[in-house]
Structures are given as C-alpha cells and as structure tokens.
Amino acid sequence: MRDTELYRHLLGLESPWTVAKVDLSISTQRVDVFVEHPQGQKWACPVCGDLLPVYDHSEERVWRHLDSCQFQTFLRARPPRVQCPKDGVHQVRLPWAEPKARFTLMFERLAIDVMQVTNIQAARQILRISWDEAWHILSRAVQRGLLRKEPRPIEHLGVDEKSIARGQRYFTLVCDLNRGTVEHIADGRDKRSFESYLESLSEEQVEAITAIAMDMHEAYFQAALAKIPDAQRKIVFDLYHIMQHMTGAVDEVRRAEHKALSEEGDNRLARTKYMWLYGQERVPRKYWASFYLLRKSDLRTAKAWALKENLRRMWRYKRLSAAISYWKSWYFWATHCRLAPVIKVAKMLKSREAQVFNYFIHRITNALSEGINSKVEAIKNAARGFRNTERFKIMIWFRLGGLDLYPVTHGKP
C-alpha cells in the first residue's frame, strides 16, 4: 500500500478528499500529510447547505493530527471557499477539523481525554503541545459543551461559595445535587451572583426545583426568596454549615476560658484545640483518656462541646415532629447555658428554624457541593493557583460541568 493511501485511511478521508503526498522528516521527527481535492467539485454552503462551485481557496492551513508512532503528524490543505448568493463568501466545512481549530477532530478527542485525568503541565508534555495550544483545546471543548447543554429540570440545587486568591475573591457555584454537576459559576458571593442563575431558568425549570441546600449566607437566602415560589419551604440550611457554626462557638469558648485559666496557672486547655473540634465517635485513640477527663470536668468548654454534640444528634431523627421536640429542649438548654457564643448560634438558628427543619422534609445537604468545592480546590492546587480567573472557570466547567466536550469525529464535506 502506498503511503498516500495509508494516510488516507489513517485520516479517515473520503471522496472528494485525497492525500496528494506525504513528507517524512527524520531529523525533526515530523510527518506532513498534504490533502487536496479534484477540480470541478461542488461544495455545500456551510450556512444554507446549497451546493456551489469553488469561489477560491484560503491560504494553506496546518492541523496537528495524532502521532504516527513517535513522529508528530500534521495535515496540510488549502480549504475551498464558496460564494453563496444568500450568505456571502464562506470557507466550506472540513471533515477532519472544526472551523478555526488548530487540531484535527481525532487529536482534540485524545487531548480532552488526557486533560481529564491530569493537569495541564503533564498533558502538554504527553501531547507535546504548548500552553496556548492546551488552553485552545480546553476553551473550545467547554464552549462546545455549553452550547450543547440542554435546559433540563433540576430537582435539588446546591449553592455554595468558593474563595480564590487567598480569600480575596469569591466564586458562587450552583450545583445539581442529584447529578453532581456544576450548573453555574458567577463572580462574587452577593445576591446577584445566585439571582443571575435563577433568572436564566425557564418558568418550568423554576417550578421543578423542590429544594435548595445552602449555608446561612443571607445573600443567597434573599436571592432564593426573590426568585423561587414558596422558597421558605424549599430552602434547606446545610446541616454541616450549621455544625460549623457550633464548632466555632465551642472554639470561641475554649479560647476565652484558656486565657482566663492560664492567668491563674491552670493549663488544662493548653494544646487541646483540635480535641474539641472532633465529634465524639471520631476522637483519635491517642486522646481518649485525656479527653474523657476534660469533657467530664466542670470546664465551660466541656459544656459547650456537650451542647454541640447534642445538637448533632438532632439530625438522626426520622420524623419532623420528633426533631422539633428535641430542638425545643436543646434550645432551652443552649439559651440558658451562660455561654455567649453558644447562645448567639442558638438564636441565629431560631431566627431561621423553618429552613433548619426543612432538612427533615427534603433530606438534602450541601455535602456534594462541598465535595465539588474540594475538587475545585484540587484544580487550583494542581495549577499552583490561577492568575486568570476566566481560565479557572474554564477548568471547572471542563472537569465538573458534566458537559459533552468532544467534537464530532465524522462528517461530510
């Protein structure tokens, strides 16, 4: 088999396209495949589809293709253009690459697969492409996926914030909790950041939302109230964020008490910060003996920790009525404990108790959103940070958007 015929098969070329010649350079480890078409061929207008004769040809273009063994392979051709009476002059569609692409469809598919499982630096070394070329492929893949993304009903939403640039800036991430995909990325964490997503939904999509998990961030709460019918019954304050508030209260009590005790020469609370952050069943074995004595003592920190653990038990209830009864007892204890940080958290929960109890109706949390948040952090760490926030968003969409990223690897000229 001649080399031109071999590469016609390798490239998947069909009539009228043929391989005119193949140039092999041993010194540069490069293969150049020159593609052409016969004269007199008619081509479809890429806008309306009418068959038209060739008007002229574009300058020769070069597309990177899959390697031939260890040799980088490039396809070279002068794409024909047609002059349509209705649509003007356009370059015809090519069967091996998308418009304005620098790579063949097959190479883009491979590159997408590689970049899904490794970072950009490793991917570009494997593929032997530059930073700009890698981001060209990524950007095109995400743009392709977002254009293909069909509007669909989302039953359970999660909204959370993600800090970047060492907490100097924030993104708002909206997730589909059932599918585990990112649905929206917005700059900032204000009301508008979430509201802009809700406004993009159709009336049917808004009606399909049955529950929204969020932390107690007031901006997100107000956005949901403004844009979602009967939002008071649908907003679920995330139990893990609630427990973070209680854990913070315990630590605040510990710090104040440790300072007071230290001034009296009592160092019982020294180096115990992390003990009090654990749930009872997760305390490491090395702390069991010392922590048992501490939590059974008359320390104010021990009382705060006990209140935290008792609040955590509330989430185990299966029936709403039982949870409400338990809450009433806990709330009385918390508001009479004489621990200001704990009282503050208890009253904060009381002010939004409907959204706290919605958990027992919908049984959703933002744990999946937090998991996505962790993956976003991993993306940031793998790149050692992102100076370009738009590229950061592209990578989030690429890895976590659940998008159809691949180009179609077949087509007719």
Secondary structure, DSSP 8 states (H G I E B T S, - for coil): --HHHHHHHHHT--TT-EEEEEEEETTTTEEEEEEE--TT-EEE-TTT--EEE--EE---EEEEEEEETTEEEEEEE--EEEEETTTEEEE--BTTB-TT-SB-HHHHHHHHHHHHHS-HHHHHHHHT--HHHHHHHHHHHHHHHHHH------SEEEEEEEEETTTTEEEEEEEETTTTEEEEEEESSSHHHHHHHHHHS-HHHHHH--EEEE-S-HHHHHHHHHHSTTHHHHEEE-HHHHHHHHHHHHHHHHHHHHHHHHHTT--TTTT-HHHHHS-GGGS-GGGHHHHHHHHTSS-HHHHHHHHHHHHHHHTT-SSHHHHHHHHHHHHHHHHTS--HHHHHHHHHHHHTHHHHHTHHHH---SHHHHHHHHHHHHHHHHTT--S-HHHHHHHHHHHHS------------
